[in-house]
Structures are given as structure tokens and as C-alpha cells.
Amino acid sequence: MEWLQIIITLVLFMLIIVPLGKYLYKIANFHKTLGDKFFNKIDNFIYKVCKINKDEEMNWKEYVISIIAVNAVMVFLGYIILRTQNLNILNPNKVGGMEQSLSFNTIISFMTNTNLQDYSGESGLSHFSQMTVIIFMMFTSAATGYAAAIAFMRAITGSKKKLGNFFVDLVRIITRVLMPLALVVSIVLVTQGVPQTLSGTRTVTTIEGKMQDIALGPVASLESIKHLGTNGGGFFGANSSHPFENPTPISNLIEILSMMILPGALVYTFGLMLKNKKQAWAIFYAMATLFLIALPISYYAEKAGNPMLAQSGLNQLMGNMEGKEVRFGIEQSALFTTVTTAFTTGSVNNMHDSLTPLGGAVPLINMMLNVVFGGKGVGFMNMIMYAILTVFLCGLMVGRTPEFLSKKIEGKEIKLIALAIIIHPFLILMFSALALIVPQGGSGISNPGFHGLTQVLYQFTSSAANNGSGFEGLADNNIFWNTAAGIVMFYGRYLSMIILLAVASSLASKRTIPVSASTFRTDNAMFTITLVFIVLIIGALTFLPALALGPIAEHLTLWH
């Protein structure tokens, strides 16, 4: 019965991704869809107002410059709104302007689809800021990631140097995918008791006769795009463990599926664009294998309980319930934890700082690998990067020229891929080391020893993977942590995206090699297994020393 909840969720996920993947394929390739008459009017109006030539296509450099330019403008405007929110309308709670370093961290966080929050939403933002900065950027950052992934697919599945038009892709993804889905999810969440209002905080009398302030606002609209866009930032500081953000098991199911369906469907879309569904399923099964390895570890680690709590006289028959909501229990907490870090959302329905050492290692490793489905386009692009590397390594072992998707893999692509792989651990490990040696970093660590190291490691891993979840035991709202995390989020988002678009463009310019009997197949079970092992081996070589000093050492100390 306990696993039945998890199995039902995964079955629903598999049923949804195929039709949704077909729909994303039609949107990406401008095929006819049911709502074209309605959406064309909206899109054409936006093109006219913004002076967008929808017939103009871009090469990879123009596409990248467009991404950076649009994101930079939104960062600038969003920063001004946060700093001056005390002057804005829709501020019933009279929230003051946000501090400089916190404004920098927040605006970078939401523009990079990270949504790491060093503030508490219900007290740190006005309703105007929640809607015009937070919710708005949840749409645009998710759409930016999707646009980059679609452009990446166009390049590696075709022979054109042009990747499409970023502005057109951005508009179509928002109007035809994210907004309709967000509307449906918002309505469902409202039926479950999630507030959607512009009124301010209300003071009520509790059943104990005491006075309590209850924060209200546009919660449902934020929650929907927060999960659909794999954003993760919460209206409330407690995120999806708060009963107003996630009140029932039904809302919990909806939020989990919302995180999963678009990244999962994107892989199927790739198969349709390639006209080879077997290739897409090979990539999908590699991602799913990594996910299904992580999920039972998370579940059983929490189900085993916490020996320290047991020594304190607390019954552990229900498992480690510290930091978890009774309405979700171990099953839905473990599933949510695994999903939110595998699909790079960052939303939480339990306190990750209260997880057992191995339970906390699961989300940490998901983010370190950064290929287990991932967020909007990120996980897919990273997995293709590892697929190319797998082909290259296998080619070296058998003395065969490496090919992927009928394109020859040469030194230029491998150098770029090596650079993209190095960036992720460099940002995590170097900034973690910096935080441990400077006084400003060490002062934020609330737990000594192994757990304190894990807190620091988790913070920068979450930032580099653009996840946004945190251990929350870290006192991170100061100039050092706000600035350092902001830098890691920025480079973690854009450097790998730029490099992989360059790789895709390089492959697109190459001559297609006909498939022959000697061609190394990349659409079968053998390739999937090899790909999984390559990901795990590189991840272990890169991060195992840090994990050994953090969660692994803490686990050994706790149980022995």
C-alpha cells in the first residue's frame, strides 16, 4: 500500500508524456494544433508590438546573444522593482524595499530558473513583486530553457546551421504550453484549498482563543508555474510543506506530476524530431534508471528512522518523521524529494536538512549528476552531452571513429563537452571550499562537523544545478552567501547552455554519414546501460571525495 502511491504517480507520468510530447513537437515545428486560431492572434499581437520578424532565423551565436540580452533586460527591471517595492501598488502589507545583496541574489535566482530563496515570500515581497518579478520570471526562465533545448534539438537532428528564432520560440512556449497548463493546474489547486487573492494578511482568532496572522496572496497562480516551469520558489518560506501551498494529498500529486511531465515529454519530442523513437526511449530509460536507483534509497533511508532520535526516546516505527508533514508521510516526502531534485525544480514538501544522511545524499547526488531528467531542457541537453561522450569513449576502446546521430564526433566537440562537464563540479567544489575558509562563509554554518559540510555543499550544488532547494539550516542571507550563490547560479545556467548550443551547431554543419553494419548503435539497451555507467563513473570520480567527507561520513558515524 505504501508503494502504491508512488507507483500510481509514476504510471500517470508515463501516460501523460507521450501525448504531451507530441504536442510539444507540433509547437516546436509549427505544425497545426487545435488552438491555433486563438493563439495565433495573441502571438501575432506580441510579434507586432515587439517588432519581431517571425520568419527570421538565427545561427547559434545570434540565438545565444538573444537569450542573454532578453534575460539581462528582465534582470535589470526586476532588480529595480525589488529595490523599490515599498513604493509599488498591490502592497497591502506595506513590505519595504529589498536589501541590495538579497535583491541581486533573488533576481539572478529567478532569472536562471533556480529560485533559491534567501527571503521568506509572505513577508519579504509585495503582491506586485510576486506577480511582476517572481511569477513573470517563472514563465520566462522556463520558456528560455525550453527554447534552448528546442534549438539544440533542431541542430543535432538536422543539417541546418540556423536554430530558429529565439523570440518566436519564447512566445510560443509561453502562450501555447506554459500558460494553458498553468491555468488548468491553478484551478485544480484552488479546488484543493490553495488561496488565490490580492488581499493582504488577515488576523484571526484561533480555536485556542489566540490571535494569529494568516498571509494570503496569489498563491495558486504561483504554485502552478512554480512546478510546471520546474522553478521551485514558494510564496511562503515553508514552500510546499505549507498547508496553503500544498494542502492535500491530491494537491501533492498534482504538484509532483507538474514537475515531471514537461521534462519527460521533451525527451519524447526529441524522438519525433529525430524520426527515431527508439533513440529517444534509450535516452529516457537511462534517465529513468538513475531516477529509480535514487528513489528507493531515499525511501528506505527515511523509513529506517534516525538512531539519534531513537536514543532520545522518540518512537521511530513510522520512520524519520522529523521535518516532514504527517499528511504526506515518508512515501510522499521521499517521492517529492527525489522528483524535485531529479527534475531540477527545487520545491520541497519536507525539510531536507532533517533528512537522514543517506536520504540527504540522494537529492545532493541528483543535482550533482544534473542529468536525471532535469529542468526545462537542462537535463536533456546534459544527457545528450554524456551520450556523445559515451560514443567517443566506446569508439576509443574498439578503435572506431565515433559517430552520434549519423554525425562524426571530432576533437572540437569533445573539447567543448569536456569544458561543459568541468564547469559544474568546478563551481560546486571551488565555491564550497571558499565558503569553508572565509569567516563570512563559516559564520553561516549552523551545524558542526560532517553535516555542516553537507549544508555548504548542498547550497552550491543546488545553485550550480539551478535547482533552488536548500538544507535551510544554513544562515545564508548575508552579503557573502547572496553574492557567491548568485555568481554560481549565473555561470551554472548560461555557460553550459552556450557551450552545448555551440556543440549542436558544429554537428549540424557536418555531413550525414549513412548507417552501415559497422555503425555503433545508440538506440538499444546496451547503449542505455553504458550511458548510465558513464554518468555514474564520471559523477563518482568528480564528487565522491566531497560526499565521503559529508553525508557518507555522517551516516557511518550515526549508525556505528
Sequence and secondary structure as in RCSB ss.txt:
>XXXX:A:sequence
MEWLQIIITLVLFMLIIVPLGKYLYKIANFHKTLGDKFFNKIDNFIYKVCKINKDEEMNWKEYVISIIAVNAVMV
FLGYIILRTQNLNILNPNKVGGMEQSLSFNTIISFMTNTNLQDYSGESGLSHFSQMTVIIFMMFTSAATGYAAAI
AFMRAITGSKKKLGNFFVDLVRIITRVLMPLALVVSIVLVTQGVPQTLSGTRTVTTIEGKMQDIALGPVASLESI
KHLGTNGGGFFGANSSHPFENPTPISNLIEILSMMILPGALVYTFGLMLKNKKQAWAIFYAMATLFLIALPISYY
AEKAGNPMLAQSGLNQLMGNMEGKEVRFGIEQSALFTTVTTAFTTGSVNNMHDSLTPLGGAVPLINMMLNVVFGG
KGVGFMNMIMYAILTVFLCGLMVGRTPEFLSKKIEGKEIKLIALAIIIHPFLILMFSALALIVPQGGSGISNPGF
HGLTQVLYQFTSSAANNGSGFEGLADNNIFWNTAAGIVMFYGRYLSMIILLAVASSLASKRTIPVSASTFRTDNA
MFTITLVFIVLIIGALTFLPALALGPIAEHLTLWH
>XXXX:A:secstr
 HHHHHHHHHHHHHHHHHHHHHHHHHHHTT   TTHHHHHHHHHHHHHHHT  TT  B HHHHHHHHHHHHHHHH
HHHHHHHHTGGGSSS TT      HHHHHHHHHHHHTT    SS HHHH  HHHIIIIIIHHHHHHHHHHHHHHH
HHHHHHHSS S  B HHHHHHHHIIIIIHHHHHHHHHHHHHTT        EEEE TTS EEEE  SSHHHHHHH
HHHTT    SSTTGGGSTTTS SHHHHHHHHHHHHHHHHHHHHHHHHHHT HHHHHHHHHHHHHHHHHHHHHHHH
HHHT  HHHHHTT   TT   TTB TTTHHHHHHHHHHHHHHTT    SB GGGS HHHHHHHHHHHHH  SS S
SSHHHHHHHHHHHHHHHHHHHHHT   EETTEE  HHHHHHHHHHHHHHHHHHHHHHHHHHHSHHHHTT  S HH
HHHHHHHHHHHHHHTT     S S   SHHHHHHHHHHHHHHHHHHHHHHHHHHHHHHTS      TTS   SSH
HHHHHHHHHHHHHHHHHHHHHHIIIIIHHHHHHH 
